[in-house]
């Protein structure tokens, strides 16, 4: 990845130009100093951002004096491109999904993040050896493993009724009547549709690369389309369940964990057919706070802060040294390790998202998905 370099300025001969240059330079230094007093970190909101504030933002401010201003978003990375191209970058660090990280990096819209910028493990193992495969990129550093799962409201399947326990049950309207919730995106939904239709997890992306496989996935979604309430933000699925608008929904596993243990909701997770992915920290190119942003990424991806976050929310670490340090939840007193998407029992039928597939097919499939929704 190469980034455009500023053209060198011609020699300055005019005293007025020299004076003007000195003034601009002093203002730039002052601006840099002021900018370093605060950075804006953008993430997904809810319990997830709350865990980041406790594990990263506040300790980072205590250590460096740099205030972290938290902004929530819905995963739309268009503002990163707009800010970078306009030269007015106001987001310093952004938590993004992997296909977006790859695409933004390929388009030259992100600052490079070298593995040398990241902290080694406590035993001095280099970051390149401590991070899980596929979690470090030229412009991004993985921070969590998260999962899209099926969440069920147990109140809807009481009185001796057979409760749903498999992914296929999500698509079985006759045996398990009621509305479903799904994120308004093809990503995750197409994979789940194929697995529910009998495609083995290891064969899903090979199928989706073919027109017949894509047709098959959409045909499976057709079977429940008129029963689906579509959601956009991660806070919506638990609310849909709590309000009785749906009996089952796709959801981020951490959101359901929080609803169960922090809000005492009668929800259960179906881990069968979970689709797991990673989120990564990126730094928009042109941020005036580049060094402070890099310092934040280094801190947030360090072993102990990462483990601290995952003791608060049920997502998995991206570096091996953090997993043994994941502890009991401080409020709920439960061991967090079995609650993680990466717990062995939860991985038995799991599918890892293929970022290269979505980097290649996201535009095409988003267009088809939106057209499908409109019909």
C-alpha positions in Angstrom: 0.0 0.0 0.0 1.4 3.4 -1.0 0.1 6.7 0.1 0.4 10.0 -1.8 3.2 12.3 -0.5 2.9 16.1 -0.4 5.0 17.8 -3.1 8.0 19.6 -1.7 7.6 23.4 -1.5 9.8 25.7 -3.6 12.5 27.7 -1.9 11.1 30.8 -0.1 12.9 34.0 -1.0 10.5 36.8 -0.1 10.8 38.1 3.6 7.0 38.4 3.6 6.6 34.8 2.5 9.1 33.7 5.2 7.2 35.6 7.8 3.9 34.1 6.6 5.4 30.7 6.6 6.7 31.1 10.2 3.2 32.2 11.3 1.6 29.2 9.6 4.1 26.9 11.1 3.5 28.2 14.6 -0.2 27.8 14.1 0.3 24.3 12.8 2.3 23.4 15.9 -0.3 24.9 18.1 -3.1 23.1 16.3 -1.2 19.8 16.6 -0.9 20.4 20.3 -4.5 21.2 20.7 -5.5 18.3 18.5 -3.5 15.9 20.6 -5.6 16.8 23.7 -8.6 14.8 22.4 -9.3 12.1 19.8 -12.7 10.9 18.4 -13.2 7.1 18.5 -16.1 5.8 16.5 -17.8 2.5 17.3 -21.1 0.6 17.4 -22.7 1.9 20.6 -24.6 0.0 23.3 -23.0 -2.5 25.6 -20.1 -2.9 23.1 -19.0 0.7 23.3 -19.6 0.8 27.0 -17.1 -2.1 27.4 -14.6 -0.1 25.2 -15.1 3.0 27.3 -14.3 1.1 30.5 -11.4 -1.0 29.2 -9.8 1.5 26.7 -11.1 5.1 26.7 -10.9 5.9 30.4 -7.6 4.1 31.1 -6.0 5.6 28.0 -7.0 9.1 29.1 -5.6 8.4 32.6 -2.3 7.2 31.1 -1.9 9.8 28.4 -4.1 12.8 29.3 -5.7 12.5 25.9 -9.5 12.7 26.1 -11.4 10.1 24.1 -14.6 11.4 22.6 -16.9 8.5 21.7 -19.2 8.6 18.7 -21.7 5.8 17.7 -22.4 4.8 14.2 -24.2 2.0 12.3 -21.2 0.6 10.4 -21.6 2.9 7.3 -18.1 3.9 6.4 -19.0 6.4 3.7 -18.1 9.3 6.1 -14.5 8.0 6.2 -14.2 8.4 2.4 -16.0 11.8 2.5 -13.8 13.1 5.3 -10.6 11.9 3.7 -11.4 13.2 0.2 -12.5 16.6 1.6 -9.4 17.0 3.8 -11.6 17.5 6.8 -11.0 14.3 8.9 -12.9 14.4 12.2 -12.9 10.7 13.0 -9.5 9.6 14.3 -10.1 5.9 15.0 -13.0 3.8 13.8 -14.1 0.3 14.7 -15.0 -1.4 11.3 -15.9 -4.8 9.9 -13.2 -6.6 8.0 -14.5 -6.2 4.4 -14.7 -2.5 5.0 -11.2 -2.4 6.4 -9.9 -4.2 3.3 -11.8 -2.0 0.8 -10.9 1.3 2.5 -7.2 0.2 2.7 -7.2 -0.8 -1.0 -8.7 2.7 -1.8 -5.9 4.5 0.1 -8.3 6.0 2.6 -6.6 4.7 5.7 -3.3 5.4 7.5 -0.9 2.4 7.7 -0.8 0.5 11.0 2.4 -1.5 11.2 2.7 -4.5 13.4 5.7 -2.6 14.9 3.2 0.0 16.1 1.5 -2.7 18.3 2.5 -3.9 21.7 4.2 -7.2 22.2 2.6 -9.8 24.5 3.6 -9.7 28.2 6.2 -12.4 27.6 7.7 -10.3 24.7 6.2 -12.4 21.9 5.9 -10.0 18.9 2.5 -8.9 17.9 2.9 -10.7 14.6 3.1 -14.0 16.4 0.6 -13.2 19.1 -2.3 -12.0 17.0 -4.5 -14.7 15.4 -4.0 -15.4 11.7 -6.0 -13.0 9.6 -6.4 -10.3 12.2 -3.5 -7.9 11.2 -3.6 -5.9 8.0 -1.5 -3.1 6.4 -4.1 -0.5 7.6 -6.0 -2.3 10.4 -5.5 -4.2 13.6 -8.1 -6.7 14.8 -9.7 -6.0 18.2 -12.5 -8.6 18.7 -14.0 -11.8 17.4 -17.8 -11.4 17.3 -20.6 -13.5 16.1 -24.0 -13.3 14.5 -26.2 -15.9 16.2 -29.9 -16.7 16.5 -31.5 -15.4 19.7 -34.8 -16.8 21.0 -37.3 -15.5 23.5 -38.0 -18.5 25.7 -41.4 -17.1 26.7 -42.7 -17.9 23.2 -41.9 -21.6 23.5 -43.0 -22.6 27.0 -45.8 -24.9 28.2 -44.0 -28.0 27.0 -43.6 -26.9 23.4 -40.5 -28.0 21.7 -38.0 -25.1 21.7 -35.9 -24.2 18.7 -32.3 -25.4 19.0 -30.9 -25.4 15.5 -30.3 -22.9 12.8 -32.8 -24.8 10.6 -35.5 -24.0 13.1 -35.2 -20.3 12.4 -36.5 -21.0 8.9 -39.2 -23.4 10.0 -42.3 -21.3 10.2 -44.7 -24.2 10.6 -43.0 -25.8 13.6 -42.1 -22.4 15.2 -44.5 -19.8 14.1 -44.0 -16.1 14.7 -42.0 -13.1 13.3 -38.3 -13.2 12.7 -35.7 -10.4 13.0 -32.8 -10.1 10.5 -30.2 -7.5 9.9 -31.0 -5.6 6.7 -27.9 -6.8 4.8 -27.0 -9.9 2.7 -23.9 -10.5 4.7 -24.6 -13.3 7.3 -28.1 -13.8 6.0 -27.0 -15.6 2.8 -24.6 -17.8 4.7 -27.2 -18.8 7.3 -29.8 -19.4 4.5 -27.5 -21.9 2.8 -26.5 -23.7 6.0 -30.2 -24.0 6.9 -30.8 -25.4 3.4 -28.2 -28.2 4.0 -25.0 -26.7 2.8 -22.0 -27.6 5.0 -20.3 -24.6 6.5 -17.1 -25.4 4.7 -18.9 -25.3 1.3 -20.9 -22.1 1.8 -18.6 -19.7 0.1 -17.9 -22.0 -2.8 -21.6 -22.1 -3.3 -22.1 -18.4 -3.0 -19.5 -17.8 -5.7 -21.8 -19.4 -8.2 -25.1 -18.0 -9.6 -26.9 -21.2 -8.6 -25.7 -20.9 -5.0 -26.8 -17.3 -4.7 -30.1 -18.2 -6.2 -30.4 -21.0 -3.6 -29.7 -18.6 -0.8 -32.2 -16.1 -1.9 -34.8 -18.8 -2.4 -34.3 -19.9 1.2 -34.8 -16.4 2.4 -38.0 -16.2 0.3 -39.5 -18.9 2.6 -39.5 -16.4 5.6 -39.4 -13.0 3.8 -43.0 -12.1 4.7 -42.3 -12.9 8.4 -39.2 -10.8 8.8 -38.8 -7.5 10.6 -35.5 -6.0 9.4 -33.1 -4.3 11.7 -30.0 -2.0 11.2 -28.5 -1.3 14.6 -27.2 -3.8 17.1 -29.5 -2.5 19.8 -32.6 -3.4 17.9 -32.7 -7.3 18.1 -32.9 -7.5 21.9 -35.6 -4.8 21.9 -37.6 -6.6 19.2 -37.5 -9.7 21.4 -38.4 -7.8 24.6 -41.3 -6.0 22.9 -42.7 -9.3 21.5 -42.4 -8.2 17.9 -40.4 -11.3 17.0 -39.9 -14.7 18.6 -36.5 -15.2 17.1 -33.9 -12.9 15.6 -30.4 -12.8 14.3 -28.3 -10.7 16.7 -24.8 -10.0 17.8 -24.0 -12.4 20.6 -22.6 -9.7 22.9 -25.9 -7.8 22.7 -27.9 -10.9 23.8 -25.4 -11.6 26.6 -26.0 -8.1 27.9 -29.7 -8.4 27.6 -29.7 -11.7 29.6 -27.3 -10.8 32.4 -27.6 -7.0 32.7 -31.3 -6.7 31.9 -32.6 -10.1 33.1 -34.3 -10.9 29.8 -35.4 -14.5 29.1 -33.4 -15.0 25.9 -31.2 -17.9 24.8 -28.6 -18.1 22.1 -28.6 -20.8 19.4 -24.9 -21.2 18.6 -25.6 -23.7 15.8 -24.6 -22.1 12.5 -23.1 -19.0 14.1 -21.3 -16.8 11.6 -18.3 -15.3 13.2 -16.2 -12.3 12.1 -13.7 -9.8 13.5 -13.8 -6.1 14.0 -10.7 -4.0 13.5 -9.4 -0.6 14.4 -8.6 1.7 11.5 -7.3 5.3 11.3 -8.7 7.5 8.5 -6.0 9.0 6.3 -5.3 12.6 7.0 -6.3 12.7 10.6 -4.6 15.6 12.3 -4.2 13.4 15.4 -2.3 10.5 13.7 0.2 9.8 16.5 -2.5 10.0 19.2 -4.7 7.7 17.2 -1.8 5.2 16.8 -1.2 5.4 20.5 -4.8 4.6 21.2 -4.8 1.6 18.8 -1.6 0.3 20.5 -3.2 0.6 23.9 -6.5 -0.9 23.0 -4.9 -3.9 21.3 -2.5 -4.6 24.1 -3.0 -7.9 25.9 -4.4 -6.7 29.3 -6.8 -4.0 28.0 -8.1 -6.5 25.5 -8.7 -9.1 28.2 -10.3 -6.4 30.4 -12.8 -5.6 27.6 -13.7 -9.2 27.1 -14.3 -9.7 30.8 -17.2 -7.2 30.3 -18.7 -8.4 27.0 -18.9 -11.8 25.3 -16.6 -11.4 22.4 -13.4 -13.2 21.7 -9.8 -11.8 21.7 -7.8 -11.5 18.6 -4.5 -12.2 20.3 -3.6 -15.4 22.1 -2.1 -13.9 25.1 -5.4 -12.2 26.1 -7.5 -15.3 26.3 -6.1 -16.7 29.6 -6.6 -13.3 31.2 -10.3 -13.1 30.4 -11.9 -13.2 33.8 -15.3 -13.3 35.5 -17.7 -10.6 34.7 -17.3 -8.0 37.5 -21.0 -7.4 37.9 -22.5 -10.8 37.1 -19.8 -13.1 38.6 -19.8 -15.6 35.7 -16.8 -17.0 33.9 -16.7 -15.2 30.5 -14.7 -17.8 28.6 -17.6 -20.2 27.9 -19.7 -17.2 26.7 -17.3 -16.3 23.9 -17.9 -17.2 20.2 -14.5 -18.9 20.2 -15.3 -21.3 23.1 -14.8 -24.8 21.7 -18.4 -25.9 22.2 -19.7 -22.8 20.4 -17.5 -23.4 17.4 -18.6 -26.9 16.4 -20.9 -25.8 13.6 -19.6 -22.2 13.1 -18.7 -20.5 9.9 -16.0 -17.9 9.7 -16.9 -15.0 7.4 -14.8 -14.8 4.3 -13.6 -11.2 4.0 -12.2 -11.7 0.4 -15.6 -13.0 -0.8 -17.4 -10.0 0.6 -14.8 -7.6 -0.6 -15.3 -9.0 -4.1 -19.1 -9.5 -4.0 -20.5 -6.9 -1.6 -21.5 -4.3 -4.2 -23.2 -6.9 -6.4 -25.0 -8.7 -3.5 -26.1 -5.5 -1.8 -27.7 -4.3 -5.0 -29.4 -7.7 -5.4 -30.5 -7.8 -1.8 -32.0 -4.3 -1.9 -33.9 -5.1 -5.1 -35.1 -8.3 -3.5 -36.4 -6.4 -0.5 -38.2 -4.0 -2.7 -40.2 -6.7 -4.6 
